[in-house]
Amino acid sequence: MKKVVINKRLVSAEIEHVLGHIELSIETKRKLNSILVQEKVKKHDLILKPGDVCDFWGVVQKGMVQVYHYKNKKLISDFFATEGYGFFDIESFITGKPTEATIEALEPTVYVKMDRAKFLKLCDEEDELNTIYQRVLEFTLILCHNRLDSVLNDSAEDKYENLEKRIPGLASRISAINVASYIGVTQETLCRIKSKQEDFLLF
């Protein structure tokens, strides 16, 4: 991966946006910017591989990434992050243990990268950054809870609709394989779901 510093002032603004428009002090922004970089990756580049430790938290500024893993050789899509969305593997990030997940760029992507160790060190110095860390974990846990609830209780049609509501237009930017793996159906079933929705829009 090639490090690309584009505009440092955008970094803290992106962090504030993804955490719900938190207003950071100038000094906290300065310290936060000092440990953040922006990186640029090509389509299909792997940002995180199984066996790596996820020692960063990222925020997509342009493009899209997918977080996924394999279960019994079957692709399981865990999460998609587009512009303004954060991404990481929460278990590896917290425990420091190697991950089973893969994070892949599905498009040419520019993202903000926050180093875990440097950030936690700053958290010891700045209460505001402790608040950010708490917000990141809370937000991620809520997403994980909602994802699990959807997997257990929603129909395939509801999962598809929820995916489109969360990130409008996402289904048109990713392959049918990735959409099907996210909602837990075959590609044939996905085609029927999309066909039903298209028929509905005609009336």
NUKELO-609318 format. One line per field, with one value per residue: residue number from 1; residue in three letters; chain; x, y, z of N, C-alpha, C, CB in turn. Coordinates in steps of 0.05 Angstrom, whole numbers. Glycine has a CB too. Layout:
BEGIN
i <- NUM,...;
aa <- ALA,...;
ch <- A,...;
nxx <- X,...;
nyy <- Y,...;
nzz <- Z,...;
caxx <- X,...;
cayy <- Y,...;
cazz <- Z,...;
cxx <- X,...;
cyy <- Y,...;
czz <- Z,...;
cbxx <- X,...;
cbyy <- Y,...;
cbzz <- Z,...;
This chain:
BEGIN
i <- 1,2,3,4,5,6,7,8,9,10,11,12,13,14,15,16,17,18,19,20,21,22,23,24,25,26,27,28,29,30,31,32,33,34,35,36,37,38,39,40,41,42,43,44,45,46,47,48,49,50,51,52,53,54,55,56,57,58,59,60,61,62,63,64,65,66,67,68,69,70,71,72,73,74,75,76,77,78,79,80,81,82,83,84,85,86,87,88,89,90,91,92,93,94,95,96,97,98,99,100,101,102,103,104,105,106,107,108,109,110,111,112,113,114,115,116,117,118,119,120,121,122,123,124,125,126,127,128,129,130,131,132,133,134,135,136,137,138,139,140,141,142,143,144,145,146,147,148,149,150,151,152,153,154,155,156,157,158,159,160,161,162,163,164,165,166,167,168,169,170,171,172,173,174,175,176,177,178,179,180,181,182,183,184,185,186,187,188,189,190,191,192,193,194,195,196,197,198,199,200,201,202,203;
aa <- MET,LYS,LYS,VAL,VAL,ILE,ASN,LYS,ARG,LEU,VAL,SER,ALA,GLU,ILE,GLU,HIS,VAL,LEU,GLY,HIS,ILE,GLU,LEU,SER,ILE,GLU,THR,LYS,ARG,LYS,LEU,ASN,SER,ILE,LEU,VAL,GLN,GLU,LYS,VAL,LYS,LYS,HIS,ASP,LEU,ILE,LEU,LYS,PRO,GLY,ASP,VAL,CYS,ASP,PHE,TRP,GLY,VAL,VAL,GLN,LYS,GLY,MET,VAL,GLN,VAL,TYR,HIS,TYR,LYS,ASN,LYS,LYS,LEU,ILE,SER,ASP,PHE,PHE,ALA,THR,GLU,GLY,TYR,GLY,PHE,PHE,ASP,ILE,GLU,SER,PHE,ILE,THR,GLY,LYS,PRO,THR,GLU,ALA,THR,ILE,GLU,ALA,LEU,GLU,PRO,THR,VAL,TYR,VAL,LYS,MET,ASP,ARG,ALA,LYS,PHE,LEU,LYS,LEU,CYS,ASP,GLU,GLU,ASP,GLU,LEU,ASN,THR,ILE,TYR,GLN,ARG,VAL,LEU,GLU,PHE,THR,LEU,ILE,LEU,CYS,HIS,ASN,ARG,LEU,ASP,SER,VAL,LEU,ASN,ASP,SER,ALA,GLU,ASP,LYS,TYR,GLU,ASN,LEU,GLU,LYS,ARG,ILE,PRO,GLY,LEU,ALA,SER,ARG,ILE,SER,ALA,ILE,ASN,VAL,ALA,SER,TYR,ILE,GLY,VAL,THR,GLN,GLU,THR,LEU,CYS,ARG,ILE,LYS,SER,LYS,GLN,GLU,ASP,PHE,LEU,LEU,PHE;
ch <- A,A,A,A,A,A,A,A,A,A,A,A,A,A,A,A,A,A,A,A,A,A,A,A,A,A,A,A,A,A,A,A,A,A,A,A,A,A,A,A,A,A,A,A,A,A,A,A,A,A,A,A,A,A,A,A,A,A,A,A,A,A,A,A,A,A,A,A,A,A,A,A,A,A,A,A,A,A,A,A,A,A,A,A,A,A,A,A,A,A,A,A,A,A,A,A,A,A,A,A,A,A,A,A,A,A,A,A,A,A,A,A,A,A,A,A,A,A,A,A,A,A,A,A,A,A,A,A,A,A,A,A,A,A,A,A,A,A,A,A,A,A,A,A,A,A,A,A,A,A,A,A,A,A,A,A,A,A,A,A,A,A,A,A,A,A,A,A,A,A,A,A,A,A,A,A,A,A,A,A,A,A,A,A,A,A,A,A,A,A,A,A,A,A,A,A,A,A,A,A,A,A,A;
nxx <- 17,11,28,-10,-13,-62,-95,-88,-124,-173,-175,-187,-238,-265,-265,-296,-344,-359,-368,-413,-414,-380,-353,-290,-236,-187,-135,-140,-154,-106,-70,-95,-92,-37,-25,-51,-58,-69,-86,-78,-107,-111,-163,-185,-140,-113,-127,-127,-107,-123,-94,-64,-55,-105,-89,-108,-156,-201,-227,-267,-256,-260,-287,-294,-296,-295,-310,-297,-303,-286,-326,-326,-306,-341,-360,-371,-399,-387,-390,-397,-363,-370,-362,-349,-358,-334,-285,-260,-232,-263,-254,-200,-176,-187,-167,-116,-102,-88,-128,-186,-210,-217,-201,-218,-207,-259,-264,-221,-192,-190,-170,-174,-128,-120,-73,-72,-41,-16,-61,-86,-48,-52,-103,-96,-79,-115,-181,-222,-208,-213,-268,-280,-260,-294,-342,-332,-328,-379,-413,-397,-410,-465,-477,-459,-496,-545,-535,-531,-583,-613,-594,-615,-670,-694,-724,-698,-712,-721,-670,-643,-669,-656,-601,-598,-622,-587,-539,-551,-556,-515,-519,-514,-462,-431,-413,-459,-448,-425,-467,-505,-478,-478,-532,-544,-562,-571,-545,-584,-632,-625,-631,-685,-707,-690,-717,-770,-773,-763,-808,-846,-834,-853,-906;
nyy <- -24,44,102,161,227,273,318,344,371,350,303,301,323,284,243,266,269,215,199,223,279,302,355,375,402,451,437,383,364,376,340,292,292,287,234,208,183,185,136,104,56,4,-25,-87,-93,-118,-96,-116,-180,-250,-274,-229,-176,-131,-70,-19,33,50,100,109,153,158,113,42,-11,-80,-122,-187,-259,-329,-387,-453,-456,-423,-359,-305,-245,-192,-136,-74,-16,49,116,158,121,81,28,-34,-93,-111,-148,-166,-116,-99,-142,-152,-198,-244,-237,-268,-247,-213,-152,-118,-76,-56,-21,29,61,112,123,142,128,105,94,43,35,86,118,99,114,169,174,168,217,254,271,279,247,197,197,193,142,111,122,100,45,36,49,10,-38,-33,-36,-89,-116,-104,-127,-182,-189,-181,-224,-267,-258,-230,-233,-254,-216,-171,-163,-149,-101,-70,-66,-34,11,27,38,71,51,15,-39,-36,-25,-67,-137,-190,-236,-217,-188,-229,-262,-230,-224,-276,-314,-353,-336,-342,-337,-285,-259,-267,-237,-185,-180,-182,-134,-97,-105,-87,-33,-16,-5;
nzz <- 0,-16,16,19,29,29,45,105,137,125,151,208,204,176,214,254,226,217,269,285,280,320,357,359,398,378,393,404,353,327,353,339,283,279,283,243,177,106,60,-4,-44,-94,-135,-110,-78,-17,46,97,118,132,191,200,248,266,271,266,252,201,157,102,50,-5,-50,-37,11,31,85,101,113,111,119,128,76,51,27,69,75,116,123,89,70,50,24,79,118,173,183,208,240,294,337,332,334,387,419,400,375,320,260,230,188,125,93,38,-18,-59,-98,-130,-76,-27,39,108,158,224,271,319,368,374,378,426,462,459,479,533,546,529,543,507,464,487,490,436,424,455,429,378,391,413,370,333,360,361,307,298,331,306,256,270,291,245,212,241,243,199,134,70,32,64,85,39,26,71,66,21,41,81,53,0,-67,-65,-81,-135,-142,-127,-136,-154,-126,-79,-56,-50,-14,31,46,53,14,-47,-112,-150,-120,-104,-153,-162,-120,-133,-182,-165,-137,-177,-209,-173,-171,-218,-213;
caxx <- 0,26,17,-15,-23,-76,-102,-90,-147,-196,-174,-204,-265,-277,-269,-319,-368,-367,-376,-437,-409,-367,-338,-264,-221,-165,-112,-146,-151,-77,-58,-106,-80,-9,-22,-67,-49,-87,-74,-92,-104,-123,-185,-177,-118,-121,-119,-122,-108,-124,-68,-54,-69,-118,-78,-116,-184,-201,-251,-266,-261,-269,-286,-309,-282,-311,-299,-310,-288,-296,-336,-328,-300,-362,-356,-390,-395,-394,-394,-387,-358,-367,-353,-358,-361,-309,-282,-238,-241,-265,-243,-171,-168,-188,-151,-89,-97,-91,-155,-194,-224,-203,-212,-210,-218,-276,-260,-199,-202,-173,-181,-159,-119,-112,-57,-84,-23,-13,-86,-91,-29,-64,-127,-87,-72,-138,-207,-238,-202,-226,-296,-281,-256,-319,-362,-325,-336,-408,-425,-391,-426,-493,-478,-457,-521,-565,-529,-539,-612,-622,-588,-632,-699,-704,-726,-678,-722,-717,-641,-635,-679,-641,-575,-602,-629,-563,-521,-566,-541,-493,-522,-506,-433,-416,-421,-482,-436,-421,-494,-518,-465,-485,-559,-546,-578,-557,-548,-610,-652,-621,-643,-714,-713,-687,-738,-795,-771,-765,-836,-861,-829,-868,-934;
cayy <- 0,68,123,185,248,291,343,337,384,333,279,304,329,258,229,279,262,187,195,238,308,311,380,372,426,454,423,354,359,376,315,270,294,280,204,198,185,176,116,100,28,-3,-45,-115,-94,-127,-78,-134,-208,-269,-278,-203,-162,-106,-49,7,38,65,114,112,180,155,85,23,-35,-102,-138,-213,-282,-354,-407,-478,-449,-406,-331,-291,-216,-181,-108,-57,12,68,143,167,98,70,-1,-49,-118,-103,-168,-164,-89,-98,-163,-153,-225,-245,-237,-287,-231,-200,-127,-115,-53,-65,0,45,73,129,121,153,106,113,73,35,41,115,129,92,130,196,172,171,245,271,260,280,223,175,197,183,113,100,125,81,18,35,48,-16,-58,-30,-48,-118,-126,-101,-147,-208,-190,-184,-251,-286,-253,-218,-248,-246,-191,-149,-158,-134,-74,-57,-60,-11,35,36,50,72,46,-3,-64,-32,-21,-91,-160,-205,-255,-203,-182,-254,-272,-213,-230,-304,-329,-360,-315,-346,-325,-256,-250,-266,-215,-160,-180,-174,-106,-82,-107,-70,-5,-9,1;
cazz <- 0,-18,33,4,46,11,59,133,149,120,167,233,195,169,239,267,211,221,296,292,281,345,354,373,402,359,403,400,325,320,362,323,256,280,282,221,149,85,42,-29,-53,-120,-133,-103,-59,10,68,119,110,154,204,208,270,257,289,256,246,177,147,73,39,-32,-58,-21,21,41,106,98,121,100,138,113,48,40,31,86,75,142,123,67,79,29,33,105,137,184,181,221,252,322,355,330,343,416,432,390,364,290,251,209,168,103,85,10,-33,-82,-118,-122,-51,-9,66,131,175,251,284,345,391,377,387,454,478,461,496,561,549,521,549,483,448,500,481,408,425,465,408,358,400,416,343,321,374,352,280,301,342,285,236,281,292,217,203,255,242,174,109,50,19,83,86,15,28,92,54,3,57,95,33,-25,-92,-60,-96,-163,-143,-120,-151,-144,-107,-53,-45,-42,10,53,56,58,-6,-72,-133,-163,-103,-106,-179,-159,-102,-149,-202,-152,-130,-202,-216,-154,-178,-243,-207;
cxx <- 17,12,14,-27,-36,-81,-107,-115,-173,-198,-192,-233,-279,-283,-293,-345,-378,-376,-400,-432,-399,-351,-313,-251,-198,-141,-116,-144,-122,-64,-69,-94,-51,-5,-38,-54,-71,-73,-91,-87,-119,-146,-173,-152,-129,-110,-113,-125,-111,-96,-55,-68,-80,-110,-85,-147,-184,-227,-248,-273,-271,-266,-302,-292,-303,-296,-313,-292,-300,-304,-341,-326,-322,-357,-378,-383,-405,-403,-383,-384,-353,-360,-366,-362,-334,-309,-257,-249,-240,-251,-212,-161,-167,-168,-122,-82,-101,-121,-160,-207,-205,-217,-201,-223,-234,-275,-233,-207,-180,-186,-163,-152,-109,-98,-67,-66,-20,-38,-91,-72,-40,-89,-120,-82,-96,-165,-225,-233,-212,-255,-299,-279,-282,-341,-357,-335,-366,-422,-421,-407,-455,-496,-477,-484,-543,-561,-538,-569,-624,-618,-608,-662,-710,-705,-704,-686,-716,-687,-632,-644,-663,-613,-577,-608,-604,-543,-535,-548,-519,-495,-513,-476,-417,-428,-445,-472,-434,-448,-507,-505,-472,-513,-564,-564,-561,-561,-574,-633,-649,-634,-673,-722,-712,-709,-765,-795,-774,-794,-853,-858,-844,-897,-936;
cyy <- 25,90,149,206,269,318,337,348,367,310,281,309,302,242,240,270,234,182,212,268,317,336,378,399,427,438,392,347,358,350,291,269,284,249,192,202,177,158,112,71,24,-22,-73,-116,-102,-108,-93,-162,-226,-274,-252,-194,-136,-84,-21,9,56,79,119,141,178,125,67,0,-55,-116,-166,-235,-307,-373,-432,-473,-433,-377,-319,-262,-204,-151,-95,-29,29,95,151,146,89,40,-11,-76,-114,-122,-166,-137,-88,-118,-163,-181,-225,-249,-260,-273,-221,-173,-121,-90,-63,-44,13,62,90,128,133,129,117,90,68,43,71,128,124,108,158,196,176,201,263,258,259,256,198,173,186,153,99,100,104,53,15,32,21,-38,-57,-42,-78,-130,-125,-122,-175,-211,-194,-212,-271,-283,-243,-237,-239,-219,-167,-143,-142,-105,-58,-49,-36,14,46,50,50,68,26,-28,-61,-28,-46,-115,-174,-225,-242,-197,-207,-264,-256,-219,-259,-320,-336,-337,-317,-333,-295,-244,-248,-243,-188,-158,-172,-144,-88,-82,-88,-40,4,0,25;
czz <- 0,-1,17,23,27,23,88,146,145,139,192,226,189,194,253,253,218,250,304,296,308,339,371,376,382,367,399,371,316,328,346,296,256,278,259,194,131,66,18,-39,-79,-115,-129,-85,-32,31,93,110,135,165,212,234,260,277,280,254,221,172,117,65,10,-39,-39,-13,30,63,104,110,108,122,122,83,35,47,47,86,101,140,98,77,54,41,59,125,147,181,196,230,282,341,355,340,374,430,424,378,333,282,232,186,147,98,57,-2,-57,-104,-111,-98,-37,18,86,149,202,264,313,369,396,388,417,472,481,478,525,567,545,526,524,465,461,493,453,408,435,444,386,366,403,389,330,334,365,324,281,311,321,263,245,282,265,207,215,248,215,151,90,37,38,85,62,17,49,82,36,18,71,76,6,-49,-89,-78,-125,-165,-137,-135,-138,-123,-80,-40,-35,-16,35,64,59,40,-30,-91,-147,-147,-104,-131,-176,-141,-118,-170,-189,-145,-155,-211,-199,-162,-203,-238,-189;
cbxx <- -19,28,36,-35,-1,-103,-127,-65,-152,-195,-146,-193,-266,-258,-244,-316,-363,-344,-353,-450,-434,-349,-355,-246,-210,-157,-107,-173,-166,-63,-64,-136,-81,4,-31,-95,-23,-99,-68,-83,-114,-103,-202,-173,-105,-112,-141,-141,-83,-137,-49,-59,-49,-149,-48,-104,-200,-194,-256,-286,-236,-253,-257,-334,-262,-319,-304,-315,-288,-275,-361,-355,-295,-389,-354,-390,-409,-370,-382,-406,-334,-393,-360,-384,-376,-308,-279,-226,-223,-294,-251,-162,-188,-216,-163,-70,-116,-75,-162,-214,-238,-202,-206,-218,-195,-305,-283,-188,-210,-171,-188,-175,-97,-137,-27,-89,4,-5,-109,-87,-1,-71,-141,-61,-50,-135,-221,-231,-172,-224,-307,-258,-233,-328,-362,-295,-323,-419,-412,-361,-423,-501,-455,-434,-530,-565,-499,-527,-623,-609,-560,-628,-706,-687,-754,-675,-752,-727,-626,-647,-709,-638,-564,-624,-650,-549,-494,-581,-530,-492,-551,-520,-426,-418,-398,-496,-409,-405,-512,-515,-435,-484,-579,-555,-603,-568,-524,-616,-649,-591,-635,-724,-693,-660,-741,-798,-745,-747,-847,-851,-799,-868,-948;
cbyy <- 0,77,128,180,261,278,357,347,412,323,273,326,347,242,231,310,265,169,201,227,323,288,405,352,428,484,429,347,381,399,311,273,322,290,192,211,167,201,90,120,8,-14,-44,-131,-66,-156,-57,-128,-216,-296,-293,-182,-158,-109,-52,13,51,48,141,93,197,173,76,13,-28,-121,-125,-219,-285,-367,-397,-492,-475,-415,-316,-303,-202,-183,-95,-59,14,70,163,182,75,77,-9,-33,-143,-99,-196,-168,-68,-104,-190,-146,-245,-269,-211,-308,-207,-217,-104,-140,-34,-69,21,63,50,159,93,175,90,122,81,5,28,128,118,62,131,206,145,155,253,278,276,306,221,177,226,195,107,115,153,80,12,60,71,-22,-55,0,-37,-126,-108,-73,-147,-212,-164,-164,-258,-284,-234,-194,-246,-268,-193,-157,-185,-147,-74,-74,-84,-17,28,12,35,99,72,-12,-72,-8,1,-96,-180,-220,-265,-178,-169,-275,-272,-183,-218,-308,-313,-386,-317,-376,-335,-249,-269,-293,-214,-160,-207,-190,-99,-93,-136,-74,0,-33,-23;
cbzz <- 24,-47,58,-19,64,2,46,148,139,91,176,250,171,150,257,266,181,214,315,316,273,356,363,358,431,356,432,411,309,334,392,322,246,305,309,222,145,70,57,-51,-31,-139,-159,-127,-57,15,73,143,94,145,185,185,294,255,291,228,270,154,163,59,40,-52,-58,-36,43,18,135,68,152,81,154,119,32,51,4,115,50,161,148,42,99,11,11,101,123,214,151,245,243,330,348,301,332,426,427,411,377,279,237,221,181,77,105,-7,-42,-73,-118,-146,-33,-20,73,146,161,268,285,346,386,350,370,458,464,433,492,566,531,491,571,467,443,531,483,392,444,490,396,352,427,430,326,323,404,352,263,319,366,273,230,309,305,199,211,284,262,167,96,29,13,111,87,-11,36,117,38,-17,78,109,31,-27,-101,-31,-95,-175,-123,-90,-154,-167,-117,-57,-67,-64,6,45,36,85,-15,-84,-153,-168,-74,-105,-202,-146,-78,-162,-215,-126,-115,-224,-214,-126,-182,-262,-194;
